[in-house]
Amino acid sequence: MMRNIACLVIALNAAFLLTGCDPIYGVMRKADLDSAPPLECVRHAVEAAPGVVSVDYKESHTGKGLFHPTPWVYSYFYHGAPSSNVVGVLQLYKDYEGRFSYKNYLWRMHEPPTQAAIDATRPVMRAIEKNLALQCGITELASGVREDCTGVACNPLPN
């Protein structure tokens, strides 16, 4: 049994090295959370953000993986008006120990999102975080959010 697992790991690593990584570009804002957020409140906080006109919700189970101890993912796909360039995904991850983490991102594979989409969506991301703190009690977002920008310009956001 252990030999089969070792062979599988070697095969997966070889496949990964041969195919390489698909480049991902965009912006992600992330934080660890102190407690379980009220999921319905999260949806209302996203819907109430200025510029958001629709939110789609999906709950999924990722299974127990080799590299990701994340059994549950709660996803909120939000969009602005068609001409607004606002588009993003807020995800809450719950691991096997019951800890939650927050990610809010606008990513694309192989090519960056348009700068117009980045510029329109980042202020909405921050507004969502403020709503989550005020409406849902997720106060750690005020100081705990880290932003990563890859292949796009992320100019300072106004306060």
C-alpha positions in Angstrom: 0.0 0.0 0.0 2.7 2.5 1.0 4.6 1.6 -2.3 1.5 2.5 -4.3 1.1 5.8 -2.5 4.8 6.6 -3.1 4.5 5.7 -6.8 1.4 8.0 -7.0 3.2 10.9 -5.4 6.2 10.5 -7.7 3.9 10.3 -10.8 2.0 13.4 -9.7 5.3 15.3 -9.1 6.6 14.2 -12.5 3.4 15.3 -14.2 3.5 18.6 -12.4 7.1 19.2 -13.5 6.5 18.3 -17.1 3.4 20.4 -17.6 4.5 23.4 -15.5 2.3 25.9 -13.8 -0.4 27.9 -15.5 0.3 31.5 -14.7 -2.4 33.3 -12.7 -2.7 37.1 -12.7 -4.8 39.5 -10.7 -5.5 40.6 -7.2 -6.3 38.6 -4.1 -7.2 39.9 -0.6 -6.9 37.3 2.2 -7.1 37.0 5.9 -7.4 34.3 8.6 -10.6 34.6 10.6 -11.0 34.2 14.4 -14.4 32.4 14.2 -17.0 31.0 11.9 -18.8 33.9 10.1 -22.6 33.8 9.7 -22.9 32.7 6.1 -26.2 34.4 5.4 -24.9 37.6 6.8 -21.8 37.3 4.5 -24.2 37.1 1.5 -26.1 40.2 2.6 -22.8 42.1 3.2 -21.6 41.3 -0.3 -25.0 42.3 -1.9 -25.0 45.6 0.0 -21.6 46.7 -1.3 -21.7 49.7 -3.7 -21.4 48.5 -7.3 -22.6 44.9 -6.7 -25.8 44.1 -8.5 -25.8 40.3 -8.3 -24.4 37.5 -6.1 -24.4 33.8 -6.8 -23.7 31.4 -3.9 -22.1 28.0 -4.1 -21.1 25.6 -1.2 -18.7 22.8 -2.1 -16.7 20.1 -0.4 -13.2 19.6 -1.6 -12.5 16.3 0.1 -9.4 15.6 2.1 -6.5 16.2 -0.2 -2.8 15.6 0.2 -1.9 19.3 0.2 -5.1 21.1 1.3 -6.9 20.3 4.5 -9.9 22.3 3.4 -13.2 20.3 3.5 -15.6 23.2 2.8 -15.5 26.2 0.5 -18.3 28.8 0.6 -18.2 30.9 -2.6 -19.9 34.2 -3.4 -19.6 35.2 -7.0 -20.4 38.9 -7.4 -20.9 41.1 -10.4 -21.6 44.8 -11.1 -23.6 46.2 -13.9 -22.4 45.0 -17.3 -20.5 48.2 -18.1 -19.0 48.6 -14.6 -16.1 46.1 -14.8 -16.9 44.9 -11.3 -16.4 41.2 -10.9 -15.0 39.0 -8.1 -15.2 36.0 -5.9 -15.3 36.0 -2.1 -14.5 32.6 -0.6 -14.6 31.4 2.9 -12.6 28.2 3.6 -13.2 26.0 6.5 -10.5 23.5 7.4 -10.8 20.2 9.3 -10.0 21.9 12.5 -12.9 24.3 12.0 -10.7 27.3 11.3 -11.9 29.8 8.6 -10.0 31.9 6.2 -11.2 34.7 3.9 -10.2 35.3 0.2 -11.6 37.8 -2.1 -10.1 37.8 -5.6 -10.2 38.7 -9.3 -7.9 36.3 -11.1 -7.4 35.1 -14.7 -5.2 32.3 -16.0 -2.6 33.0 -18.7 -3.4 36.7 -19.0 -4.1 39.5 -16.5 -7.6 40.8 -16.0 -8.1 44.3 -17.6 -6.8 47.2 -15.5 -10.3 48.6 -15.7 -11.6 45.5 -13.9 -8.9 45.7 -11.3 -9.5 49.4 -10.7 -13.3 48.9 -10.5 -13.3 45.8 -8.3 -10.6 46.6 -5.6 -12.7 49.4 -4.0 -15.7 47.0 -4.0 -13.5 44.4 -2.2 -12.7 46.9 0.5 -16.4 47.9 0.8 -17.3 44.3 1.2 -14.7 44.0 4.0 -16.1 47.0 5.8 -19.7 45.6 5.5 -18.4 42.2 6.9 -16.9 44.0 9.9 -20.0 46.2 10.6 -22.8 43.9 9.7 -21.4 40.4 10.5 -18.9 41.2 13.3 -15.8 40.0 11.3 -13.7 42.7 12.8 -10.3 41.1 12.1 -10.6 42.1 8.4 -10.0 45.8 9.4 -6.3 45.1 10.2 -5.7 41.5 9.0 -6.3 41.7 5.2 -3.2 41.1 3.0 -3.4 42.0 -0.6 -1.4 40.3 -3.3 -1.2 41.7 -6.9 0.4 39.6 -9.6 0.9 41.0 -13.1 -1.5 44.0 -12.5 -1.1 47.4 -11.0 -2.7 47.9 -7.6 -2.5 51.6 -6.8 -3.2 52.7 -3.2 -6.9 52.6 -2.4 -8.4 55.8 -0.9 -9.5 55.6 2.7 
